[in-house]
């Protein structure tokens, strides 16, 4: 039977001045090197699977990070606001007055948030009578209420976190108006059920994890259509020009709308 040779394998480094067949070789088990490689790989994987947590804490002690998670759930916000704008080129669209409402939001701890807005404005407007003398053509203002139904799409700029309790956002809404009638206006002008766009920007300030202040500034874009009576000479003053003498019987008008409210978050 032949001899069985046993061998223990080493990886080493060369030492100057060593003698013999294994001169200059310092034993170093491969198992120790493998352990070091495995440990380094595990640490890299651990860091890779939690980049968001690591990024939020860079440069800050864990308990002192300026970023905090927004609780997941839905939000109900009551708000009040001020509706501005000139009311179009003739001032006959509703404008200038307080607005009160409520909004319901979902995905409030995500980058993309969606909301439903219901509001009512106690506004005012002018009346233009196209049938009388130019000197008596404009009267008012008179009161007009307008109800708003709106769907919002909101981008939260800090994602699902606050920064020093602040959560800024930008967004856009699309809505429909339901105005009351104005009996004193006999010209034929009506705002009607008007579709509008409402780009906006603002922020939430969290008083607690569940309670926050919300404020935003928005611009309303809606199209106003003027009646045919605005293009005719006044019945009581045929020599006077009509209300519209340039052919522009419609226009896109803008109106400012500032809002501030108190919101409460909950998990359904």
C-alpha positions as CSV (number, residue, x, y, z in Angstrom):
1,X,0.0,0.0,0.0
2,X,1.4,3.3,-1.0
3,X,2.0,6.1,1.5
4,X,-0.8,8.6,2.0
5,X,0.5,12.1,1.9
6,X,-1.3,14.7,3.9
7,X,-1.0,18.4,3.1
8,X,-2.1,21.5,4.8
9,X,-2.4,24.4,2.4
10,X,-1.4,27.9,3.3
11,X,-1.3,31.3,1.7
12,X,1.5,33.4,2.8
13,X,3.8,36.3,2.2
14,X,7.6,36.1,1.4
15,X,10.1,37.0,4.1
16,X,13.5,38.0,3.1
17,X,16.4,35.9,4.3
18,X,14.4,32.7,4.9
19,X,15.9,29.3,4.0
20,X,14.7,26.0,2.9
21,X,12.0,24.7,0.7
22,X,9.4,26.7,2.4
23,X,11.6,29.6,3.1
24,X,9.9,32.9,3.4
25,X,6.4,31.5,3.7
26,X,4.4,32.6,6.8
27,X,1.4,30.3,7.3
28,X,-1.9,32.1,6.9
29,X,-5.0,29.9,6.7
30,X,-7.3,30.4,3.7
31,X,-10.3,30.0,6.1
32,X,-9.5,33.3,7.8
33,X,-9.3,35.1,4.5
34,X,-12.7,33.7,3.5
35,X,-14.3,34.8,6.8
36,X,-13.1,38.4,6.2
37,X,-14.5,38.4,2.6
38,X,-17.8,37.0,3.8
39,X,-18.1,39.6,6.6
40,X,-17.3,42.5,4.1
41,X,-19.9,41.2,1.7
42,X,-22.6,41.0,4.4
43,X,-21.9,44.5,5.4
44,X,-22.2,45.8,1.9
45,X,-25.5,43.9,1.4
46,X,-26.9,45.4,4.6
47,X,-26.0,48.9,3.5
48,X,-27.5,48.3,0.1
49,X,-30.9,47.1,1.4
50,X,-31.5,50.2,3.6
51,X,-30.1,53.2,1.7
52,X,-33.0,55.4,2.6
53,X,-32.5,54.9,6.3
54,X,-28.8,55.4,6.0
55,X,-29.2,58.6,3.9
56,X,-31.6,60.1,6.4
57,X,-29.2,59.8,9.2
58,X,-26.0,60.9,7.5
59,X,-24.3,63.5,9.7
60,X,-26.9,63.3,12.4
61,X,-27.4,61.2,15.5
62,X,-30.4,58.8,15.1
63,X,-32.5,60.8,17.5
64,X,-31.6,64.2,16.1
65,X,-32.2,63.7,12.4
66,X,-34.2,66.6,10.8
67,X,-36.2,64.0,8.8
68,X,-39.2,62.2,10.4
69,X,-41.7,59.7,8.9
70,X,-45.2,60.9,8.2
71,X,-47.7,58.4,9.5
72,X,-49.4,56.4,6.8
73,X,-53.1,56.9,6.4
74,X,-55.7,59.5,5.2
75,X,-56.3,63.1,6.2
76,X,-59.3,65.3,6.7
77,X,-58.6,69.1,6.6
78,X,-61.0,72.0,7.3
79,X,-59.8,75.2,5.7
80,X,-60.7,78.8,5.0
81,X,-59.4,81.0,2.2
82,X,-59.6,84.2,0.2
83,X,-60.7,84.2,-3.4
84,X,-59.3,87.2,-5.4
85,X,-58.9,88.2,-9.0
86,X,-60.5,90.9,-11.1
87,X,-63.5,88.8,-12.4
88,X,-62.4,89.0,-16.0
89,X,-62.0,92.0,-18.3
90,X,-65.4,93.4,-17.2
91,X,-65.4,92.2,-13.5
92,X,-68.6,90.2,-14.0
93,X,-67.3,86.8,-13.0
94,X,-67.5,86.0,-9.2
95,X,-64.4,87.1,-7.3
96,X,-63.3,88.8,-4.1
97,X,-64.6,87.0,-1.0
98,X,-64.1,84.3,1.6
99,X,-64.2,80.6,0.9
100,X,-64.7,77.8,3.4
101,X,-64.3,74.1,2.7
102,X,-63.1,70.6,3.6
103,X,-60.7,68.3,1.8
104,X,-60.1,64.6,2.1
105,X,-56.6,63.2,1.1
106,X,-55.3,59.7,0.6
107,X,-51.6,58.5,0.3
108,X,-50.6,61.3,2.6
109,X,-47.3,59.6,3.5
110,X,-46.3,59.0,-0.1
111,X,-44.6,61.1,-2.8
112,X,-47.9,61.3,-4.8
113,X,-51.0,62.3,-2.8
114,X,-54.6,62.6,-4.1
115,X,-57.4,64.6,-2.6
116,X,-61.0,65.6,-3.0
117,X,-62.0,69.3,-2.2
118,X,-65.5,70.6,-1.4
119,X,-65.8,74.4,-0.9
120,X,-68.2,77.2,-1.0
121,X,-67.4,80.9,-1.6
122,X,-69.4,84.0,-0.7
123,X,-68.2,86.1,-3.5
124,X,-69.2,89.3,-5.4
125,X,-69.3,90.5,-9.0
126,X,-70.3,93.5,-11.1
127,X,-73.2,93.7,-13.5
128,X,-72.8,95.1,-17.0
129,X,-76.1,96.2,-18.7
130,X,-75.5,96.3,-22.5
131,X,-78.9,97.9,-23.2
132,X,-78.5,101.3,-21.4
133,X,-76.4,104.4,-21.8
134,X,-72.7,104.0,-21.3
135,X,-72.7,106.1,-18.2
136,X,-75.2,103.7,-16.5
137,X,-73.8,100.5,-17.9
138,X,-71.9,99.2,-14.9
139,X,-73.4,98.6,-11.5
140,X,-72.7,96.6,-8.3
141,X,-71.0,94.8,-6.8
142,X,-73.7,92.2,-6.0
143,X,-73.3,89.0,-4.0
144,X,-73.0,85.6,-5.6
145,X,-72.2,82.2,-4.0
146,X,-70.2,79.6,-5.8
147,X,-69.7,76.0,-4.8
148,X,-66.5,74.1,-5.9
149,X,-65.9,70.4,-6.3
150,X,-62.2,69.6,-7.1
151,X,-59.9,66.7,-7.5
152,X,-56.2,67.3,-6.6
153,X,-53.0,65.5,-7.5
154,X,-50.2,66.6,-5.2
155,X,-46.4,65.9,-5.3
156,X,-44.8,65.9,-1.8
157,X,-41.3,67.2,-2.3
158,X,-39.9,65.4,0.8
159,X,-41.7,62.2,0.0
160,X,-43.0,60.4,3.0
161,X,-41.0,62.4,5.5
162,X,-41.0,65.9,7.1
163,X,-38.0,68.2,7.2
164,X,-37.9,70.1,10.5
165,X,-41.7,69.3,10.7
166,X,-42.2,70.9,7.2
167,X,-43.6,69.0,4.2
168,X,-43.6,71.2,1.1
169,X,-45.6,70.3,-2.0
170,X,-46.7,71.4,-5.5
171,X,-49.8,70.2,-7.2
172,X,-52.6,70.7,-9.7
173,X,-56.3,70.4,-9.3
174,X,-59.3,70.2,-11.7
175,X,-62.8,71.2,-10.6
176,X,-66.3,72.2,-11.5
177,X,-68.2,75.3,-10.3
178,X,-71.9,75.5,-9.2
179,X,-72.8,79.2,-8.9
180,X,-76.0,80.7,-7.7
181,X,-78.1,82.9,-10.0
182,X,-78.0,86.6,-10.2
183,X,-81.5,88.0,-10.9
184,X,-80.3,91.5,-11.4
185,X,-78.2,90.5,-14.4
186,X,-80.5,90.7,-17.5
187,X,-77.6,90.6,-20.1
188,X,-77.6,86.8,-20.4
189,X,-74.2,86.3,-18.8
190,X,-73.8,83.3,-16.6
191,X,-70.8,81.6,-15.1
192,X,-72.5,78.3,-15.2
193,X,-71.0,74.9,-14.4
194,X,-67.5,75.9,-15.3
195,X,-64.5,73.6,-15.5
196,X,-61.4,75.1,-14.0
197,X,-57.7,74.2,-13.5
198,X,-55.9,75.0,-10.2
199,X,-52.1,74.7,-10.0
200,X,-50.9,75.3,-6.5
201,X,-47.9,75.2,-4.1
202,X,-47.7,75.2,-0.3
203,X,-46.6,73.2,2.7
204,X,-47.8,71.2,5.7
205,X,-46.4,71.9,9.2
206,X,-46.8,69.0,11.6
207,X,-47.7,70.1,15.1
208,X,-47.8,66.4,16.1
209,X,-47.6,63.1,14.2
210,X,-51.3,63.3,13.4
211,X,-52.1,67.1,13.5
212,X,-50.8,69.6,11.0
213,X,-51.4,73.0,9.6
214,X,-51.8,73.3,5.8
215,X,-51.5,76.4,3.6
216,X,-51.3,76.8,-0.1
217,X,-51.5,79.4,-2.8
218,X,-53.3,78.6,-6.0
219,X,-54.3,80.2,-9.3
220,X,-57.6,79.4,-10.9
221,X,-57.9,79.3,-14.7
222,X,-61.3,79.3,-16.2
223,X,-62.8,80.4,-19.5
224,X,-65.5,83.1,-19.5
225,X,-68.0,83.4,-22.4
226,X,-69.8,86.6,-22.9
227,X,-73.3,86.9,-24.3
228,X,-74.2,88.1,-27.8
229,X,-75.9,91.2,-26.3
230,X,-72.4,92.5,-25.5
231,X,-71.7,92.9,-29.2
232,X,-74.8,95.0,-30.0
233,X,-75.3,98.7,-29.7
234,X,-77.3,99.8,-26.6
235,X,-81.0,99.9,-27.2
236,X,-81.4,103.2,-25.2
237,X,-78.3,104.8,-26.8
238,X,-77.9,103.5,-30.4
239,X,-75.0,105.9,-31.1
240,X,-72.9,104.4,-28.3
241,X,-70.4,101.5,-28.9
242,X,-71.3,98.0,-27.7
243,X,-69.7,96.5,-24.6
244,X,-67.5,94.4,-26.9
245,X,-66.3,96.1,-30.0
246,X,-63.2,94.0,-30.7
247,X,-64.8,90.7,-31.3
248,X,-63.4,89.0,-28.2
249,X,-66.4,87.2,-26.9
250,X,-64.5,84.8,-24.6
251,X,-61.3,84.9,-22.5
252,X,-59.3,82.8,-20.1
253,X,-59.3,84.6,-16.8
254,X,-57.2,83.9,-13.7
255,X,-58.1,84.2,-10.1
256,X,-55.9,83.9,-7.0
257,X,-57.1,81.6,-4.1
258,X,-55.2,81.5,-0.8
259,X,-56.0,78.7,1.7
260,X,-55.1,77.8,5.3
261,X,-56.4,75.0,7.4
262,X,-56.0,72.4,10.1
263,X,-55.6,68.7,9.1
264,X,-55.9,65.5,11.1
265,X,-54.4,62.2,9.9
266,X,-55.8,58.8,10.7
267,X,-55.5,55.2,9.6
268,X,-58.8,53.8,8.2
